[in-house]
């Protein structure tokens, strides 16, 4: 199952709004097939794993380890549960149940009805961490929200009067672009758009550009900003918590890179899943203070990136 989870991770940034899924097929303690969901709309992990098995006659005595309950409905591809039944696998070991209403136990029931032994809940917590974005959308009816900012050693996020100051170093900047390539959307507020004129794309990493979201409550942003250059899909919203718009656009995750006002609004509303903070050794002595960290968080990791310190927090809720 650990190997299946590793395979599933390869699909991060390519399969949304589908979940990441990996599948490993084992016969007599030997892996005979592997697969993962590579791209939204393409074949699912189980199909790719079965197709990789050279001798299909071994499948009837094989065990499939799959990170998420096999689908039971026709979407962009046929049901994976039907494929496993067709090849009469002996056993299927599943990491997580699929909470999506069109599946939600129906895939497991298909396997059981066909006489296939089913084991569930293997490395369940690791599977939930892998697909935290998918589970958040289905269970909480909102995207997975990551708040990200860089602050100076004395706690400032920008200079006076929104003066743009480079706070984090080049390595931290590159990592931020890698993060952008893995999430569906990136958000800033009016002041950041106006004073920083950001592009919010992936320039220092290889990958897709996220959908750009800019909050403009009073429709005062000039149309010559980089955000409106038509190079990347951009949503202009008056409400950062407009879940219906995100559902329509199939946005499963958002990195909020706005200024203190926007970031603090998410913290105050208790609407976040992660907070990522770069702490620079630089000092400003005056300027715009960084957001106030909430109490209901746990440190997930802390590391040094040259002279920056990166701390990633997870919401306790």
C-alpha positions, 0 to 999 in steps of 0.5 A, spaced: 500 500 500 505 504 501 508 503 494 501 504 491 501 511 495 507 513 492 505 512 485 498 516 486 502 522 488 505 522 481 499 525 479 499 531 484 497 537 479 495 533 473 488 529 476 484 534 479 478 535 480 479 527 481 483 524 487 490 521 486 490 514 486 495 508 485 494 501 484 499 495 485 497 488 483 501 482 487 501 475 485 505 470 490 508 476 493 511 479 487 509 485 484 506 484 477 503 490 475 503 497 477 499 504 475 496 510 477 491 516 475 496 520 470 491 525 468 484 528 469 480 524 463 485 519 462 485 511 465 484 510 472 490 507 476 486 500 476 486 500 468 493 502 468 495 497 473 491 491 469 494 493 463 501 493 465 500 485 467 504 481 462 500 475 463 493 476 465 492 469 467 495 471 473 490 476 475 485 470 478 490 469 483 492 476 484 491 481 490 490 488 488 492 494 493 488 500 491 489 507 495 481 509 494 475 505 493 474 503 485 469 507 482 462 504 480 460 509 475 461 511 468 464 518 468 469 519 463 472 512 463 468 506 465 467 503 472 474 500 475 470 495 479 467 492 473 474 491 470 477 488 477 470 483 477 471 482 469 478 479 471 476 475 477 481 478 482 482 474 488 482 479 493 482 487 493 485 491 499 483 498 499 486 504 503 480 509 503 473 509 502 470 514 496 466 519 500 463 521 493 456 520 492 456 516 486 461 511 489 460 511 496 461 504 498 458 501 491 464 500 488 466 495 494 459 492 494 460 490 486 467 487 488 463 483 494 457 481 490 462 478 485 465 474 490 472 478 491 475 478 498 475 486 500 480 489 506 479 496 507 482 501 511 489 499 510 494 506 511 487 510 512 490 516 515 496 516 510 491 516 504 487 521 507 493 526 507 494 524 500 487 526 498 486 531 503 484 536 497 479 531 494 476 529 501 475 537 503 471 538 497 466 532 498 466 532 506 466 540 507 463 543 500 469 547 500 476 547 497 482 545 501 485 552 503 493 554 504 495 560 507 502 562 505 506 569 506 513 571 507 515 575 513 521 579 516 524 577 523 520 583 526 514 580 523 512 585 517 509 582 511 510 589 506 513 596 507 509 602 509 504 604 504 504 597 501 511 598 498 513 592 495 520 589 498 523 582 497 523 578 503 524 571 502 530 568 498 531 565 491 530 558 494 524 560 497 521 563 491 522 557 487 519 553 492 513 557 492 512 556 484 513 549 485 507 549 490 503 553 485 504 548 480 501 543 484 494 547 486 488 549 482 488 556 484 492 562 487 488 568 490 490 575 492 486 581 494 485 588 491 491 591 495 496 586 493 494 586 485 494 594 485 501 595 489 505 589 487 502 587 480 503 580 480 503 575 475 501 569 479 504 564 474 509 558 474 515 561 472 521 558 476 518 551 476 515 546 470 508 545 471 501 548 469 499 555 471 493 555 477 487 559 476 488 566 478 483 569 483 483 576 485 478 579 490 476 586 487 470 588 492 469 595 489 471 594 481 477 599 482 482 595 479 485 597 472 485 593 466 492 593 465 495 589 470 498 583 469 493 579 472 488 581 466 493 579 460 489 573 458 495 569 459 492 565 464 484 564 466 483 569 471 476 570 476 475 577 479 470 576 485 467 580 490 467 575 495 473 570 497 468 565 500 464 564 494 464 557 494 459 556 489 464 559 484 469 555 486 465 549 485 463 551 478 470 551 476 472 545 479 477 548 484 479 543 489 485 547 492 487 555 493 493 558 495 492 564 498 498 569 497 494 576 498 496 581 503 495 581 511 487 583 510 485 578 506 489 572 509 487 575 516 480 574 514 481 567 512 484 566 519 478 570 523 473 565 519 477 559 521 477 557 513 484 554 512 487 547 512 494 549 512 498 555 513 505 556 510 510 561 513 517 563 510 521 567 516 526 571 513 532 574 517 531 581 514 528 586 519 524 592 517 522 596 523 516 599 520 511 597 515 505 592 514 504 587 520 504 580 518 497 576 520 496 573 527 497 566 527 491 562 530 491 558 536 488 552 533 494 550 529 499 544 529 506 545 526 507 539 521 514 541 519 520 546 520 526 547 515 531 552 513 532 554 506 538 557 506 537 563 511 529 563 511 526 558 515 519 555 513 514 553 518 508 549 515 502 549 520 496 544 520 489 546 522 486 542 528 479 543 526 
